[in-house]
């Protein structure tokens, strides 16, 4: 089924939401570990540059608080690739995403066809897993979002973040997107130039649409982006 038509659960969030971390549950099932490793090795054959870093997974979600733990990325990948392993792992990996709003309108990106997650679909930019970037246990969602913006769009200056506004959970993969807004005074031509010059290959195309043209587009964007468009429309 098309992911834009699947069930996604929405939770309104407080901009002052607290994020706390606790110890990860032990991986004590050898058969489960073998299944995870088999998927990881198979995926590495197609994506040899894939890195098994630490990503944040939720154990609790409310309007004012997120709680969770760090786990290996290969656990999350196994859950995405195998319904059987996913039913045993029961992970809710955390991601950040945003609407990038410029004087010309809202910027959307099309996920590269080689993406491991939802290739070819349009969404607000940037978007990515919450990763252990500095090696400590502090989770700064805005900092995570700005790091993704620099990597995926090539922008690092002249932007401001507001939110978060919503959490949107994909009921199949159980990835939980935390939605923000990013404002910039740069026009779309400058944004597109930065993307072409400095960004990675997360997106194979960018578009910009003024707010009055957004309504017809909501049927082709991912549900988190759709919810943010509805929440932030002037």
Secondary structure as GFF3:
##gff-version 3
##sequence-region A 1 234
A	DSSP	three_ten_helix	3	5	.	.	.	ID=ss1
A	DSSP	beta_strand	8	12	.	.	.	ID=ss2
A	DSSP	beta_strand	18	21	.	.	.	ID=ss3
A	DSSP	alpha_helix	30	46	.	.	.	ID=ss4
A	DSSP	beta_strand	54	61	.	.	.	ID=ss5
A	DSSP	beta_strand	65	72	.	.	.	ID=ss6
A	DSSP	alpha_helix	73	81	.	.	.	ID=ss7
A	DSSP	alpha_helix	83	89	.	.	.	ID=ss8
A	DSSP	beta_strand	94	102	.	.	.	ID=ss9
A	DSSP	beta_strand	105	111	.	.	.	ID=ss10
A	DSSP	beta_strand	122	124	.	.	.	ID=ss11
A	DSSP	beta_strand	127	129	.	.	.	ID=ss12
A	DSSP	alpha_helix	141	153	.	.	.	ID=ss13
A	DSSP	beta_strand	159	170	.	.	.	ID=ss14
A	DSSP	beta_strand	176	184	.	.	.	ID=ss15
A	DSSP	alpha_helix	188	198	.	.	.	ID=ss16
A	DSSP	beta_strand	203	209	.	.	.	ID=ss17
A	DSSP	three_ten_helix	211	213	.	.	.	ID=ss18
A	DSSP	three_ten_helix	215	220	.	.	.	ID=ss19
A	DSSP	alpha_helix	223	232	.	.	.	ID=ss20
###
